[in-house]
Amino acid sequence: MQTHFTLAQLADSDIEVANSILRSCVHCGFCTATCPTYVILGDELDSPRGRIYQIKSFLEEDRAPTGEEVKHIDRCLSCLSCMTTCPASVHYMHLVDHARAHIRKRFRRRIMDRLFRRLLTLVLPYPWRFRMALLAMAPLRPFGRIAPKALKPLFTLGPKRVPNPSAVDRPQVYPPIGPQKKRVALLTGCAQTVLSPEINEATVRLLNRHGCAVVVAKGGGCCGSLLHHMGETGASHAQAARNIEAWGREMEGGGLDAIIINASGCGTTVKDYGFMFRDDDAMAEKAAAVSALARDITEFIVELDLPKPRPPDQLNVTYHSACSMQHGQGLKAPPVDLLRQAGFDVSEPGEAHLCCGSAGTYNILQPEIAGRLRTRKLANIARSHPDVIATGNIGCMVQLAGGTDTPVVHTVELLDWAWGGPEPRAFGGRVS
C-alpha cells in the first residue's frame, strides 16, 4: 500500500511504525474471511482491510477521525484473527492500537459515551473498586431489564455472587512442594481476582506441586491491556511500568525463570511491553526483559517433567481457544496437549478461529455484536456435547457462561484437578 506521510510526521515513532505496517498491506482481502465483524455484518468497512484504509486516511491527513470512521474502529474486536490469516504479516495489532490512541486524543465522543468509558477505566482495572461496584449492583440485578440500553451489559455480565477475596493474591512467596526446580512470578491481574479468584489459586497449587516457587510481587497489578485497547495509553503505560518495576526487583533479587500469566489477554499485552516502551530510555531494557520472560501458564507447564496424572472418568472437554491465545500469542497446541495428557477427552469447536465476543470491554461497549458472536460460538461448541467448556481467558469465561448452562472453567483448573487439586468450583457437583 502506498503512503504519503511527510518527513515531519515520520519523525514520530508511532507514525513511523504505522507507515511500515500500512506499506506491508497488499490489499489481498484474505483477512475478510476470518474477521468476525465482517463475517457477521458483511460490511467492507468492518473488515481489517477496510479499517486499514480508514486508519491510513486520518493518520496521513493528521486529522480528527469522523464519527463514521470511529464507529468502524470501535467495532473491531482486536481479536487479531486477521494477523494469523495475513500472508503479508501485517501487524494489525500495533496499527489499531495507535488508531485508538489517536481517536482518544482527537475525537470528541458524545458526553454519555465519554462518561461511560471513563467509568469503565476507573473501575475495571482496580480490584477493590470493581468488587465494591459489583456488590453495590447486586441488589439492582432484578431491574437490569429496564436499565438504559448502554447499562444492560453491566447487569447481564455481572456474577450472581461475588466470591470472597483470595489470600493467594497478596504479595508473598509460595514455596514448592519438594525440591525447587524453578522460581517464577505470577501476574495476579485485576478483574480476574474479583470474578474468579480460584484461577490464581489453582495456578499456584499446580506450580508448587511441580517444583516451582511462585512469587506474587509487591507493587504488581493490572497489566494495562483494558486501558491500552481503549486508547488510554498514558494510564495503561503507567500500569505496565509498575509491573515492570515490581518484577524487575524480583529478577535482580532471587531471579526469575518465567513470569506466569493465566489470562491470555494479559499475556498478549505483557509480551508486547518491549514494543510499548521501545522509546523510553529508562524503561526499554527492563520492559524487553519482562516480555522475554512472559509465559502463558500452559506454555510453561507443558515444558515441565510432569508425573502421571489422576484423571477423572471420561470427561468430555470442549476447548475454546481465546483469540489472544491463538492469534495474539500464537499458542494453539500447549493447552490442548496438556488437557489430553491429563486424561480428558478433548474436542475443539467448528469456526474455532472466530471470537466469542468478549474482547476486553467489547461485550460491554458493543453488546449487540458481542451477543451474536457468543450465540454463534456456543452453537458450534454445543455440537461436541461437552461436559465442560475450558478456556484460558477470564473474559471468554464470563462471556460464554452468560449463554450456557454447561460449566465454563479455566484450563488450569482442570489441570490442577487432574494432578491432585480440588474439583473446579464451577462444577457445583454436576460433573463428577
N, C-alpha and C positions, 0 to 999 in steps of 0.2 A: 504494500500500500504506500502510495506517495504521501509525504507530509511536507508542510510548508511552515515550520516553526522558524522564528527569527533566531539569530545568534544570541540575542539578549534573552529570549525565552529558554534557549538550550543551556544557558548558564545556570539555570535552576536544575538541581539534581533530579527532582521528581519529573520535570518535563523531559529531561534527557532520557530517563528510563521509559517514560510514556512514549516518546518518539521511537525508541528502539523497538518497543512492543508493537506499536502500530505498523511500523515498517515490516515486521515479520509476518503480518497477516496477508494471506494471498487470496482472500475472498472466496475460498473454495466452498464454504457452506456446510462442510461436514458437521460442524458444531450444531447446526439446527436440529439434526435428527436426535441428538441426545440432550438437548436443552429442555428442562421440564416446562418452563413457561411457554416456549414455542410449541411444544407438544400439546399443551393444554389450550393455549389461546390462538395459535396459528397466525400470529402477527410477526412479521419480519422485524419490527422494531422491538419486539420482546424476545429476540434471539441474540446470541452473543455477537454475531456479525452486525446485526442492526444496532446494538448498543455501542459497538466499537465505532461505527460511523458517527453516532451521536456524540460520543465522548471526544472523538477527533475534532468534531466541529467546534464544540465550545472551548476545548483546550487550545486549539490552534488560533481561534479568534480571540482568546483571552477575554471571554465574556461570561456573564451570568447565564446559566442554562435556562431554557424556557420551562414552563410548567409541564409541557408535554414530554420534554426530554427527561425531566426529573421523574415523572410518572414511570417511564420505562426503566430507568436505572433503579428506582425503588423496587420495581417488580422482580429484579434479579435476585435470586436466592444466594448467590455466591457459592453455589454447590460445586463449581469447578469441574463438572462433568465435561464441559467443553475443552478443558485442558487435557483431559485424558484422551479425548477424541482427536484433537487437533494434530494434523500431520506436520504442521509448521512450528509446533512447540510455542505457540503464542502464550505468553504468561499473563493470561487474563486477570488473574487474582490481583497482581500489583496494579494493573491498569484501572480496574473497577474500584479498588480501594482508594487510589488517587482521585478518581472521579467523584467519589462520595465525599472526600475531604474538600474538594473544590466546590461541590454543591453546598456543603455545610458553611463555607465561607462566603459564597457569592449569591446564593439563592435564599430569598425570604419566604418561608413557608407561612401558611395560614396560622393564626395565633393558636387555635386549638391543637393543631398538629405540632407546633413548636412546644407547647406546654406538655403534651402527652409524651413526646420524645424526651423532653427534659426530665419528666417524672421517671421514665424508664432508666435513664442514665444515672439518676440519683439514688435509685433503689436496687435494681437487679444486681449490680456488681458488689454490693455490700451485704454480707450475710445477715448482720444484725438488723439492718433496715428492712431487708427483704423478709425476714422472719416476722418482724413486727407488722409489716404490711399484710402478709398472709393471715396472721392471727386476727388483725382488725377486719379483714374482709370475710372471714369465716361465717359470722352471723348474717352476712348480707347475701350469701350464695343463693338462697331461695328467690331473691329478687333479681338474679342475673338475667332472667328472660326479659325483664322490662328495662334493663340498663341501656344507656345510649350505645349505638352500634359500635363505636370505637372502643368501648369498655368491655363489651361482652367477652372477648377472649380472656380477659383477666379473671373472669368468673369460671369459664368453662375449662381453662387450662390449670387453674389453681388446684392443689390437692385438697381432698376432703378432710384430711387430718395432717397437721404439720408435725413431723417427727421431732423428738427432743434433740437438742444439740449433742454431738458426739465428742467425747474426750479425745478421740483419736486426732481431731483437727487442731489441737493445741500444740504449740511449739514444744518438741521433745524428740528424743531418740528412742526408737523401738528396737531392742537388741534381737538378733536372730536366735532361733532355736537350734542349738548346736554350734559348731564352728562357723565363724563368719567367712563367707565367700565373697560377698560384695557389700559395698556401702552406697546407698542411693538416697536421693532426696525425693520427696513426694509433693507434687503440686496439689494442694487440698482443694483449690478452686473457690468459687463463690456460690452461685445458685445451687450447685450440686450438694454442698454441705448442708443446705436447708431442706431441699426436696428429697434427697436420698443419701443420708449420711452412711448408710450401710455399704455403699460402694467403696469409700475410703477404708472402712473397717475391714472389708473383705480383701482389699488390696494389701493392707499391712499384714494381715494374717498369712496370706499366700506367700508374700515375700519373706516374712520371718521364717515360715515353715521350710523354705528352701534356701536358708542360709544367708539372707540379706538383712543387714541393719538398715532401718528406714528412718530417715531424718525428716521431721517437719520443721523447716527452718523458720526462725523468728523473723518477722518482717515480710514474709511472703503473703500472697493473697490472689486476687483475681488476675488472670493472665493479660487482660486488656482487650480480649477479642470482641466482646459485646460492644464496647465503645468504639473500637477501631473500625468495625464494619458499619457504624453509624456516622462515620466521618469525624468523630471526636478524637483526632489524633493527639492533641496535646494531653488530654486526660488519659488516653489509652497508653501513650508512651510513658507517662508518669507511673502508671500501674506496672507496666513491664519493667521499668527501671528498678522498682522496689524489689521485684522478684530476682532480677539480675544481681542486685547488691546482696540480697539475702543468700542466694545460692553461691555467690562468689565468696562469701565468708566461709561457707562450708567447704568449698573447693580448696581454699587456702588452709583451712584447719585440718579436719580429718580426711579430706579428699573425698571425691565422689566418682563412682563408676558410671552413674547414669542419673538423669533427672526423670523420674517416672511420672507419666501423665495418663490418667484414666478417663479423660473426656477428650474425644478426638478433635472436637472443635478447638479446644485449648491447645492441643498438641500441634495442630497446623500453625497456630499463631506463634507459639514458643519456638518452633523450628524456624520461624521467619524473623526472630529477634535480630539476627545478624544483619539481615537486609534493612530492617526498620531503623537500626542505629548505625548504619554504614557511614553516615556523615558526621557522627558525633565522636569527636576525637577522644573524649573522656570515657565513652561507653562502648565504642565499636569492638574493641578486642574482647572485652568481658561478655558482650552480647553474643558475639560469634562463638565463644567458648561454651556458653549456655546452650545455644542452638545445637552445637555439635554433640552435647550430652543428652539432649532431649529424646526420650523414647516412649512410645506407647507401651502400656503395661504388657500387652500381648507380644509386641515386638521384642521386649526384653525377656519375658518369661520363656518364650519358645527356644531361646538360646541356652537356657539352664539345663542341667542334667536332672531331669525330673524322675522321681521314683514312680513305680506303678500306682495308678490311682485306684480309688474305690468307687467306681461309677454307680449311679443309681440304675434301677432297672429300665432298660429300653425307653428312654425319654426322647421324644421327637422334638428337636430344637430347630426352629427356623431362624437363621441368622440374617439380620438386616445390617448390611454394611453402611454405616453413616457416610455421607458424602465427604466429610472432612477426613474420614479414614481412607476410603478407596481412591478418592480424587485428590484431596489435599495432601495426603501423606503417601499415597501410592501403596498402601498396605491392604492387600486382599487375602493372602494366604494365611498369615500367622493366626488370626482369630479362629478361622475355620479348622485349621490343622490342630490347634490346641483343644478345641471342643471335641473333635473326633478322637484325639489322643486320650482325652478324659473319659471317653466311653459313651458319648452322646451320639444319637442318630441325627446327623446334621443335614439340613437342606437349605437352599437359598432360593428366594422368590424370583419369579419372572420379572423382567424390567428392573433388575437389581441396581442398574446404574442410575435410575431416577430417584430424585429426592422425595422424602416423606412429607416435606413441607415445614419442617421445624426451623432450621437455618437461623439459629440465634434468636433474634426478636422478630423474625419474619412472620411466624404464626400469630403474633400479636398485632403487627402493623399491616399485614396482608392476609387477614383470616379467610377470605373467600377462596383465594387461590390455594392457600395452605390446606384448607379443608378438602378441596378437590384432589389435591395430591395425596393427602392421607387416605381418602377413600380408595383411590387407585392403588396405593401401596398395600393397604390392608386386604384388598380383593386379591392381589397377587399372592400375598402371604397365606391367605385362607386356603388356597388351592393345595398347599402342602399339609394341611390339617395338623398344625403344630400343637404340642402340649404347652410349649412356652416359646416366646419370642425373645431372642437375645440380640443385643446391640452394644456398641462401645461408646455411646454418647448420651449424656443425660437429656439433652434437648429432644433427641429422637425417642427416648423412653417416654417422656411426658407426652409428646405428640401422638405416638402410637397408642399409648394406654388410654388416651381420651376417646378412642374409637373402637375398642375391642374389650371383650371380657377375658381374653387369653392373657395370662400373666406375661408382663414385659419386664425383663431383668437385664442387668449389665452382664456382659460376658464374664467379667472377673468374679461375679457372684457364683456362677456355675462352676468355674474353675476352682474356686475356694471350696465349694461344696464337695466336688469330686475328690479333692485332695485333703479331706478331713475337716472342713469347716461346716458351719450350720446351714441348714436349708434356707434358701433365699426367702426373705420376709414376704415378698410379693406373692409367693405361692399360697400363703394362708392355709396350708394343709390340703390344698385341692389337687396337687400334682403327685406327690409321693405317698 
